Each structure stands twice: as structure tokens, then as C-alpha cells.
Amino acid sequence: MKNKTLVTVEEMAELVGSDVQSIMRIIEKQMLFPAQREPVLLLFSRDSEKIVKIGEMLRLGFSENDVRRIAKEIGLPSEHTPANEKVFTIGDFCKKFDLSPRQIKYWEDLGLFFPSVRSKGGVRLYNESLIIHIRFIQHLQEIGFELSQIKDIIENAKTDIVETRINRISEIIRDLRPILKNIKKINK
């Protein structure tokens, strides 16, 4: 299981020495976001340390709301990115991927995603794998989703809404191709 990137809730429970119900509660209360909800709920194996830290904080008397807020605002204690994964400050991250720091911070404030980790000084650090998530948000915007809808899609794994929109766009493209061909013929 150590080489697996994604694990089931049952595998995660075994990995961290917890029970499935506790992990499900952590997910339901949005203290941790799963990698995938449908067709099977999967977690990133690297989140095992986060689950352990969340459990420790809950046992210390922090409320679920406190844990969620702390995780969002400053990260979880001793949370770290693997040594082989390069991290960037927001400025470097945005330069590398041609993004706007203002937009990234706004999306964070909306809860669309969070920095990978924070340095001991509180500086937000981003890893390259976050770009996949950001590109996903950008693509959803390109096909007409509002940020509030995107947040709902991400939080509730509403992939059916995205698939319906993609299918509708495909139908429109299919209908437009013959018209474009005719326009090209006329203009020759």
C-alpha cells in the first residue's frame, strides 16, 4: 500500500490505525477533501499524516470547526510536502504557470483550493501538482461555470453537471461544423 497514490477509506483507516467512521466524519466536516468521490471514494495516501494530525487535534479538545479553520488558514501541525516535490512561493508559482497572484488568493478565499503547505513563518507554499487543480477551475470557467458552481462541483463531486455541459457543447460543435464548412465554400 505504500506505493499507492490513491487509497480507499478502508485502506486509509488501516494505514493510520483509525476506524472508517472517524475518517468519514473528517471528510463530511470538510477537514480533509478526498481525491475523488465517485464512483468510489478515494483519498490521497499522502494525506495519512493530515488525518493523524486532525485526530490528535480533536483529542486535544479542538472543535471540528476549529480544526477546519486552522487547516485552511495555517495548515496542520507538522504538515509537509515530500522532499522530492518542489514548492514555490505564490509569486514564483504564478510566474511559472502564468497565473495572477490576486486570482489565486481570491480562489483560496473562496475555498476552491488551499496552499500545499505554509512555511514556519506563515508564507504560503504551492507545489506543482496544484496546477492540475487550478487548470481544472480555469477550464470549468471557460465552459461557462461560475466560481460558486465550481466550488459546489469540487466539494460535492458533481461530475454529472460537468458531463452534461460538455455533452451540450459537443452537440453545439457538431451542429456548427456543417455551417462553418458552407461559410468557407461561399467565401472561396
Protein Blocks (a to p, Z undefined) as FASTA:
>chain_A
ZZpmbdcfklmmmmnopafklmmmmmmnopaccfbfbfbdcddfklmmmmmmmmmmmmno
pafklmmmmmmmnopehiacdfklccddfklmmmmnopafklmmmmmmnopaccfbdcfk
opacddfklmmmmmmmmmmmmnopafklmmmmmmnopaklmmmmmmmmmmmmmmmmmmmm
mmmmmmZZ
